Amino acid sequence: MKEQIKLLIELQSHDAKIQELEGMKKVWPQKLEALHGDVKRVEELLALEHGQLDETELWRRRQEDERRAQEAELLKAKQRSSLVKNAKEMMANERELQANRKASQEREEEVVKLVGAVETAKKSIEQHEADLTALKQHVTEEEAAALKATAEIEAQIVEARKLREEAAARVNPQVLKRYSSIKMRRGLALAPVKNGTCQGCNMNIPPQLFNILQRGNSIEVCGSCHRIIYWHKLVEDDGQPAG
């Protein structure tokens, strides 16, 4: 049974390697998904900024139209001032002139503010468009890297599975069936025992069971975690890792 234990240790090593590689393969889709999410957020931000810019420019044009209209009214009021016939008409005309001057000045100030807001918005959009271009380039590079890395990982998985199958073929069918059943339930099917303690669950095993493990003549299971257990020193004499 000592050789069977060694084969199970090898088998579990291959299973761990395959699991590790499968995990590495999943990292790339997750990374690319996050990057595509970043691209989408920047695109949405740009769409929002473009919409706000359009609204600001539309409002600026309206203010400019109103300013021109008020300037025209101011000109008319000035022209009428030469036609006043009495003090009452002169005072009314002066009030109209002042109102038009004030409204025109307010419109001019509003237009200046809007022109500044438009320029600021355009600069922000320009920067975000540059950011988006750089981000898309980065995504393209990462996609290429993902294809290459995934292909390499797939090749390693194929090789690891081949080695795993070769190891499994040397394991006693009944022992292999037991190993596979425990692996499905526990993930880790095999655990060494050190200083009388199962390394799978950190629980002490009965002294009688420990004596049996030291002989290495049978496949034994931990009473606490139900994993296959072995005395770690049993496999050290051949340079085999103690697990």
LOLOPA-223896 format. One line per field, with one value per atom (N, C-alpha, C): atom name; y, x, z; chain. Coordinates in steps of 0.2 Angstrom, whole numbers. Each point is the difference from the previous one (the first is absolute). Example, Ala and Ser with C-alpha at 12.3 -4.5 7.8 and 13.67 -1.06 7.14 Angstrom:
BEGIN
a = N;CA;C;N;CA;C
north = -28;6;6;5;6;5
east = 66;-4;4;-2;4;-4
up = 39;0;0;-4;1;3
c = A;A;A;A;A;A
***
This chain:
BEGIN
a = N;CA;C;N;CA;C;N;CA;C;N;CA;C;N;CA;C;N;CA;C;N;CA;C;N;CA;C;N;CA;C;N;CA;C;N;CA;C;N;CA;C;N;CA;C;N;CA;C;N;CA;C;N;CA;C;N;CA;C;N;CA;C;N;CA;C;N;CA;C;N;CA;C;N;CA;C;N;CA;C;N;CA;C;N;CA;C;N;CA;C;N;CA;C;N;CA;C;N;CA;C;N;CA;C;N;CA;C;N;CA;C;N;CA;C;N;CA;C;N;CA;C;N;CA;C;N;CA;C;N;CA;C;N;CA;C;N;CA;C;N;CA;C;N;CA;C;N;CA;C;N;CA;C;N;CA;C;N;CA;C;N;CA;C;N;CA;C;N;CA;C;N;CA;C;N;CA;C;N;CA;C;N;CA;C;N;CA;C;N;CA;C;N;CA;C;N;CA;C;N;CA;C;N;CA;C;N;CA;C;N;CA;C;N;CA;C;N;CA;C;N;CA;C;N;CA;C;N;CA;C;N;CA;C;N;CA;C;N;CA;C;N;CA;C;N;CA;C;N;CA;C;N;CA;C;N;CA;C;N;CA;C;N;CA;C;N;CA;C;N;CA;C;N;CA;C;N;CA;C;N;CA;C;N;CA;C;N;CA;C;N;CA;C;N;CA;C;N;CA;C;N;CA;C;N;CA;C;N;CA;C;N;CA;C;N;CA;C;N;CA;C;N;CA;C;N;CA;C;N;CA;C;N;CA;C;N;CA;C;N;CA;C;N;CA;C;N;CA;C;N;CA;C;N;CA;C;N;CA;C;N;CA;C;N;CA;C;N;CA;C;N;CA;C;N;CA;C;N;CA;C;N;CA;C;N;CA;C;N;CA;C;N;CA;C;N;CA;C;N;CA;C;N;CA;C;N;CA;C;N;CA;C;N;CA;C;N;CA;C;N;CA;C;N;CA;C;N;CA;C;N;CA;C;N;CA;C;N;CA;C;N;CA;C;N;CA;C;N;CA;C;N;CA;C;N;CA;C;N;CA;C;N;CA;C;N;CA;C;N;CA;C;N;CA;C;N;CA;C;N;CA;C;N;CA;C;N;CA;C;N;CA;C;N;CA;C;N;CA;C;N;CA;C;N;CA;C;N;CA;C;N;CA;C;N;CA;C;N;CA;C;N;CA;C;N;CA;C;N;CA;C;N;CA;C;N;CA;C;N;CA;C;N;CA;C;N;CA;C;N;CA;C;N;CA;C;N;CA;C;N;CA;C;N;CA;C;N;CA;C;N;CA;C;N;CA;C;N;CA;C;N;CA;C;N;CA;C;N;CA;C;N;CA;C;N;CA;C;N;CA;C;N;CA;C;N;CA;C;N;CA;C;N;CA;C;N;CA;C;N;CA;C;N;CA;C;N;CA;C;N;CA;C;N;CA;C;N;CA;C;N;CA;C;N;CA;C;N;CA;C;N;CA;C;N;CA;C;N;CA;C;N;CA;C;N;CA;C;N;CA;C;N;CA;C;N;CA;C;N;CA;C;N;CA;C;N;CA;C;N;CA;C;N;CA;C;N;CA;C;N;CA;C;N;CA;C;N;CA;C;N;CA;C;N;CA;C;N;CA;C;N;CA;C;N;CA;C;N;CA;C;N;CA;C;N;CA;C;N;CA;C;N;CA;C;N;CA;C;N;CA;C;N;CA;C;N;CA;C;N;CA;C;N;CA;C;N;CA;C;N;CA;C;N;CA;C;N;CA;C;N;CA;C;N;CA;C;N;CA;C;N;CA;C;N;CA;C;N;CA;C;N;CA;C;N;CA;C;N;CA;C;N;CA;C;N;CA;C;N;CA;C;N;CA;C;N;CA;C;N;CA;C;N;CA;C;N;CA;C;N;CA;C;N;CA;C;N;CA;C
north = -6;6;6;0;5;3;-4;3;3;-3;3;7;1;6;5;-2;4;3;-5;1;5;-1;5;7;0;7;3;-4;3;2;-4;1;7;1;6;6;-1;5;3;-5;1;4;-3;4;7;1;7;4;-2;3;2;-5;2;5;-1;5;7;1;6;3;-4;2;3;-4;2;7;1;6;6;-2;5;2;-5;1;5;-1;4;8;1;7;4;-2;4;3;-5;3;5;-1;4;7;0;6;4;-4;4;2;-3;2;7;0;6;6;-1;5;2;-5;2;5;-2;4;7;1;7;3;-3;3;3;-5;2;6;1;5;7;-1;6;3;-5;1;4;-3;3;7;1;7;5;-3;5;1;-5;2;5;-1;5;7;0;7;3;-4;3;2;-3;2;7;0;6;6;-2;6;2;-4;2;4;-1;4;6;1;6;5;-4;4;3;-4;2;6;-1;6;6;-1;6;3;-3;3;3;-2;3;7;0;6;5;-2;4;3;-4;3;5;-1;4;7;-1;6;4;-3;4;3;-3;3;6;-1;6;5;-1;5;4;-4;4;4;-2;4;6;-1;6;5;-2;4;4;-4;4;5;-2;5;6;-1;6;4;-3;4;4;-3;3;6;0;5;7;0;6;3;-4;1;2;0;2;7;1;7;3;-4;3;-4;3;-3;-7;-1;-6;-6;2;-5;-1;5;0;-5;0;-4;-7;-1;-7;-3;4;-2;-2;4;-1;-7;-1;-6;-6;1;-6;-1;6;-1;-4;2;-3;-7;-2;-7;-4;3;-4;-1;6;-1;-5;0;-5;-7;-1;-7;-2;4;-1;-2;4;-2;-7;-1;-7;-5;1;-5;-1;5;0;-4;1;-3;-8;-1;-7;-4;4;-3;-1;4;-1;-6;-1;-6;-6;0;-6;-1;5;-2;-3;2;-3;-7;-1;-7;-5;3;-4;-2;5;-2;-5;1;-5;-7;0;-7;-3;4;-2;-3;3;-2;-7;0;-6;-6;1;-5;-2;5;-2;-5;2;-4;-7;-1;-6;-4;3;-4;-2;3;-2;-6;1;-6;-6;1;-6;-3;4;-3;-4;2;-3;-7;1;-6;-5;2;-5;-4;4;-3;-5;2;-4;-7;1;-6;-5;3;-3;-4;3;-4;-5;1;-5;-6;2;-6;-4;3;-4;-4;3;-4;-5;1;-5;-6;1;-6;-4;4;-4;-4;4;-4;-5;0;-5;-6;1;-5;-4;4;-4;-4;3;-3;-6;0;-6;-5;1;-5;-3;4;-3;-4;2;-4;-7;0;-6;-5;3;-4;-2;4;-2;-6;1;-5;-7;1;-6;-4;4;-3;-2;3;-2;-7;-1;-6;-6;2;-5;-3;5;-1;-4;2;-3;-8;-1;-7;-4;2;-4;-1;3;0;-6;-4;-5;3;-3;2;2;-4;1;6;0;6;6;0;6;2;-5;2;3;-2;3;7;1;6;5;-2;5;2;-5;1;5;0;4;7;0;6;4;-3;4;3;-3;2;5;-1;4;4;-1;4;-3;0;-3;-7;-5;-7;-3;2;-3;5;-3;5;-4;3;-4;1;-4;0;2;5;2;1;-3;0;-2;-5;-3;5;5;4;0;-1;1;7;1;6;3;-4;2;4;-2;3;2;-2;2;-3;-6;-4;-6;-1;-6;-7;-4;-7;-5;-5;-5;-3;-2;-3;-6;-4;-7;2;5;1;3;3;3;-6;-5;-6;-3;-1;-3;4;7;4;-1;-1;-1;-6;-5;-6;0;5;1;-6;-4;-6;1;5;1;7;1;7;2;5;2;7;2;6;3;7;4;0;-2;0;7;5;7;3;0;3;-5;-6;-6;0;3;0;-6;-2;-5;3;-4;3;-5;3;-4;3;-4;2;4;6;4;-3;-3;-3;-7;-2;-7;2;6;1;4;1;5;-4;-6;-4;0;1;0;7;5;7;3;-4;3;5;6;5;-3;3;-3;3;3;3;6
east = 4;-4;4;7;4;0;1;1;-7;-6;-6;-1;3;0;4;6;4;-3;-4;-3;-6;-3;-6;3;6;3;2;2;2;-7;-5;-6;-3;0;-2;4;6;4;-2;-1;-3;-6;-5;-6;0;5;1;3;4;3;-5;-5;-5;-5;-1;-5;4;6;4;-1;2;0;-7;-5;-7;-2;3;-1;3;6;4;-4;-3;-3;-6;-3;-6;1;6;2;0;2;0;-7;-5;-7;-2;1;-2;3;7;4;-3;-1;-3;-7;-4;-6;0;5;0;3;4;3;-6;-4;-5;-5;-1;-4;2;7;3;-1;1;-2;-7;-4;-7;-2;3;-1;3;6;2;-4;-2;-5;-6;-3;-6;1;6;2;1;3;1;-7;-5;-6;-4;1;-3;3;6;4;-2;-1;-2;-7;-4;-7;-1;4;0;3;6;3;-5;-4;-5;-5;-3;-4;2;7;3;1;2;0;-6;-5;-7;-2;1;-2;4;6;5;-3;-2;-3;-6;-4;-7;2;5;2;3;3;3;-5;-5;-6;-4;-1;-3;4;6;4;0;0;0;-7;-5;-7;0;3;0;4;5;4;-4;-4;-4;-5;-3;-5;4;6;4;1;1;2;-7;-5;-7;-1;1;-1;4;6;5;-3;-3;-2;-6;-4;-7;2;6;1;1;1;0;-7;-5;-6;-5;3;-4;-3;-6;-3;0;0;-1;4;0;4;-2;-7;-3;3;0;2;8;3;7;2;-4;1;-1;-6;-2;6;2;5;7;1;6;0;-6;-1;1;-3;0;8;3;7;4;-1;4;-2;-6;-3;4;0;3;7;4;7;1;-4;1;-1;-5;-2;6;2;5;7;2;6;-1;-6;-1;1;-3;1;7;4;7;4;-2;4;-2;-6;-2;3;1;3;7;4;7;1;-5;1;-2;-4;-2;6;3;6;5;1;6;-2;-7;-2;1;-2;1;7;5;7;2;-2;2;-2;-7;-3;4;2;3;7;4;6;-1;-5;-1;-2;-4;-2;7;4;6;5;0;4;-3;-6;-4;1;-1;1;7;5;7;1;-4;0;-3;-5;-4;4;3;5;5;4;5;-3;-6;-3;-1;-3;-2;6;6;6;3;-1;2;-4;-7;-4;2;2;2;6;5;6;-1;-5;-2;-3;-4;-4;5;5;5;4;2;4;-5;-6;-5;0;0;0;6;6;6;1;-2;1;-5;-6;-5;2;3;2;6;4;6;-3;-5;-3;-4;-3;-4;5;6;5;2;1;2;-5;-6;-6;0;1;0;5;6;6;-1;-3;-1;-5;-5;-6;3;5;3;4;4;4;-5;-5;-5;-3;-2;-3;5;6;5;1;0;0;-6;-6;-6;0;3;0;4;4;5;-3;-6;-3;-5;0;-5;-7;-4;-7;-4;0;-4;2;7;3;-1;0;-1;-8;-4;-7;-1;3;-1;3;6;3;-4;-3;-4;-7;-3;-6;2;5;2;2;3;2;-6;-5;-6;-4;1;-3;4;6;5;5;0;5;7;3;6;-1;2;-2;5;7;5;4;1;4;5;6;5;-2;3;-1;7;1;6;-1;4;0;-7;-3;-6;-6;1;-6;-1;-6;-2;1;4;1;-6;-5;-5;-5;-1;-5;3;7;3;-3;-3;-2;4;1;4;-3;4;-3;1;-4;1;7;4;6;0;-5;0;0;-4;0;7;3;7;5;-1;5;-2;-6;-1;3;-1;3;8;3;7;2;-4;1;-1;-4;-2;-2;-4;-3;-7;-3;-7;-2;-5;-3;-5;2;-4;-3;-5;-4;0;1;-1;-7;-1;-7;-3;4;-3;-2;5;-2;-1;1;-1;4;6;5;4;3;5;6;3;6;6;6;6;5;4;6;5;1;5;7;2;7;0;-6;0;2;0;2;6;3;6;7;0;6;2;-5;2;1;0;0;-6;-6;-6;-3;-2;-3;-5;1;-5;-7;-1;-7;-2
up = 0;0;0;2;0;-7;-5;-7;-2;2;-2;3;7;3;-4;-2;-4;-7;-3;-6;1;6;2;1;3;1;-7;-4;-7;-3;0;-3;3;6;3;-2;-1;-2;-7;-4;-7;0;4;1;2;5;3;-6;-4;-5;-5;-2;-5;3;6;3;0;2;0;-7;-5;-7;-3;2;-1;3;6;3;-3;-3;-3;-7;-3;-6;1;6;1;1;2;2;-6;-6;-6;-2;0;-2;5;6;6;-1;-2;-1;-6;-5;-6;1;3;2;4;4;4;-4;-5;-4;-5;-3;-4;4;6;4;1;1;0;-6;-6;-7;0;2;0;4;6;5;-3;-3;-4;-6;-3;-6;2;6;2;3;3;3;-6;-6;-5;-4;0;-3;5;6;5;-1;-1;-1;-6;-6;-6;0;4;0;4;6;3;-4;-4;-4;-5;-3;-5;3;6;4;2;2;1;-6;-5;-6;-3;1;-2;4;7;4;-1;-2;-2;-6;-5;-6;1;5;1;4;4;4;-5;-5;-5;-4;-2;-4;4;7;4;1;1;0;-6;-6;-6;0;2;0;5;5;5;-2;-4;-3;-5;-4;-5;4;5;4;3;2;3;-5;-6;-6;-2;0;-1;5;7;5;-1;-2;-1;-5;-6;-5;1;5;2;5;3;5;-4;-6;-4;-2;1;-2;6;6;6;-1;3;-1;7;5;7;5;6;6;1;0;2;-5;-7;-5;1;2;1;6;5;6;-2;-3;-2;-5;-4;-5;4;5;3;4;3;4;-5;-6;-5;-2;0;-2;5;7;5;1;-1;0;-5;-6;-6;1;3;1;5;6;5;-3;-3;-3;-5;-4;-5;4;5;4;3;3;3;-5;-6;-5;-2;-1;-2;6;6;5;0;-1;-1;-5;-6;-6;1;4;1;5;5;4;-4;-4;-4;-5;-3;-4;4;6;4;2;1;2;-6;-6;-6;-1;1;-1;5;6;5;-1;-3;-1;-6;-5;-6;2;5;2;4;4;4;-5;-5;-5;-4;-2;-3;4;7;4;1;1;1;-7;-6;-6;-1;3;-1;5;6;5;-3;-3;-3;-6;-4;-5;3;5;4;3;3;3;-5;-5;-5;-3;-1;-2;5;6;6;0;-1;-1;-5;-6;-6;2;3;2;5;5;5;-3;-5;-4;-3;-3;-4;5;6;5;3;1;2;-4;-7;-5;1;0;1;6;6;6;1;-2;0;-4;-6;-4;4;3;4;6;3;6;-2;-6;-3;-1;-3;-2;7;5;6;4;-1;2;-3;-7;-3;2;1;2;7;5;7;0;-4;0;-3;-5;-2;5;4;5;6;1;5;-2;-6;-3;1;-2;1;7;5;7;2;-2;2;-3;-5;-3;4;4;4;7;2;6;0;5;1;-1;-5;-1;6;5;6;4;0;4;-4;-7;-4;1;0;1;7;5;6;1;-3;-1;-4;-5;-4;4;3;4;6;3;5;-3;-5;-4;-1;-3;-2;6;6;6;4;0;4;-3;-7;-4;1;6;1;3;-4;2;5;0;3;5;6;5;4;1;4;7;4;7;3;4;3;8;4;7;3;-4;2;-2;-4;-2;-7;-2;-7;-3;-5;-3;-4;-1;-4;4;7;4;7;1;6;6;-1;6;1;7;2;-2;-2;-2;6;0;6;-1;6;0;-4;1;-4;-8;-2;-7;-2;4;-2;0;4;-1;-6;-2;-7;-6;1;-5;-1;6;-1;-3;0;-4;-7;-2;-7;-4;3;-3;-3;1;-1;-2;-3;-1;5;4;6;-1;3;0;7;0;6;2;6;3;1;-1;1;-7;-5;-6;-6;2;-5;-6;1;-6;1;-6;1;3;5;4;-1;1;0;5;3;4;-5;2;-5;-1;5;0;-4;-2;-4;-7;-2;-7;-1;6;0;-2;1;-1;-8;-4;-8;-2;5;-3;-2;2;-2;5;-3;5;5;6;5;0;-5;-1;4
c = A;A;A;A;A;A;A;A;A;A;A;A;A;A;A;A;A;A;A;A;A;A;A;A;A;A;A;A;A;A;A;A;A;A;A;A;A;A;A;A;A;A;A;A;A;A;A;A;A;A;A;A;A;A;A;A;A;A;A;A;A;A;A;A;A;A;A;A;A;A;A;A;A;A;A;A;A;A;A;A;A;A;A;A;A;A;A;A;A;A;A;A;A;A;A;A;A;A;A;A;A;A;A;A;A;A;A;A;A;A;A;A;A;A;A;A;A;A;A;A;A;A;A;A;A;A;A;A;A;A;A;A;A;A;A;A;A;A;A;A;A;A;A;A;A;A;A;A;A;A;A;A;A;A;A;A;A;A;A;A;A;A;A;A;A;A;A;A;A;A;A;A;A;A;A;A;A;A;A;A;A;A;A;A;A;A;A;A;A;A;A;A;A;A;A;A;A;A;A;A;A;A;A;A;A;A;A;A;A;A;A;A;A;A;A;A;A;A;A;A;A;A;A;A;A;A;A;A;A;A;A;A;A;A;A;A;A;A;A;A;A;A;A;A;A;A;A;A;A;A;A;A;A;A;A;A;A;A;A;A;A;A;A;A;A;A;A;A;A;A;A;A;A;A;A;A;A;A;A;A;A;A;A;A;A;A;A;A;A;A;A;A;A;A;A;A;A;A;A;A;A;A;A;A;A;A;A;A;A;A;A;A;A;A;A;A;A;A;A;A;A;A;A;A;A;A;A;A;A;A;A;A;A;A;A;A;A;A;A;A;A;A;A;A;A;A;A;A;A;A;A;A;A;A;A;A;A;A;A;A;A;A;A;A;A;A;A;A;A;A;A;A;A;A;A;A;A;A;A;A;A;A;A;A;A;A;A;A;A;A;A;A;A;A;A;A;A;A;A;A;A;A;A;A;A;A;A;A;A;A;A;A;A;A;A;A;A;A;A;A;A;A;A;A;A;A;A;A;A;A;A;A;A;A;A;A;A;A;A;A;A;A;A;A;A;A;A;A;A;A;A;A;A;A;A;A;A;A;A;A;A;A;A;A;A;A;A;A;A;A;A;A;A;A;A;A;A;A;A;A;A;A;A;A;A;A;A;A;A;A;A;A;A;A;A;A;A;A;A;A;A;A;A;A;A;A;A;A;A;A;A;A;A;A;A;A;A;A;A;A;A;A;A;A;A;A;A;A;A;A;A;A;A;A;A;A;A;A;A;A;A;A;A;A;A;A;A;A;A;A;A;A;A;A;A;A;A;A;A;A;A;A;A;A;A;A;A;A;A;A;A;A;A;A;A;A;A;A;A;A;A;A;A;A;A;A;A;A;A;A;A;A;A;A;A;A;A;A;A;A;A;A;A;A;A;A;A;A;A;A;A;A;A;A;A;A;A;A;A;A;A;A;A;A;A;A;A;A;A;A;A;A;A;A;A;A;A;A;A;A;A;A;A;A;A;A;A;A;A;A;A;A;A;A;A;A;A;A;A;A;A;A;A;A;A;A;A;A;A;A;A;A;A;A;A;A;A;A;A;A;A;A;A;A;A;A;A;A;A;A;A;A;A;A;A;A;A;A;A;A;A;A;A;A;A;A;A;A;A;A;A;A;A;A;A;A;A;A;A;A;A;A;A;A;A;A;A;A;A
***
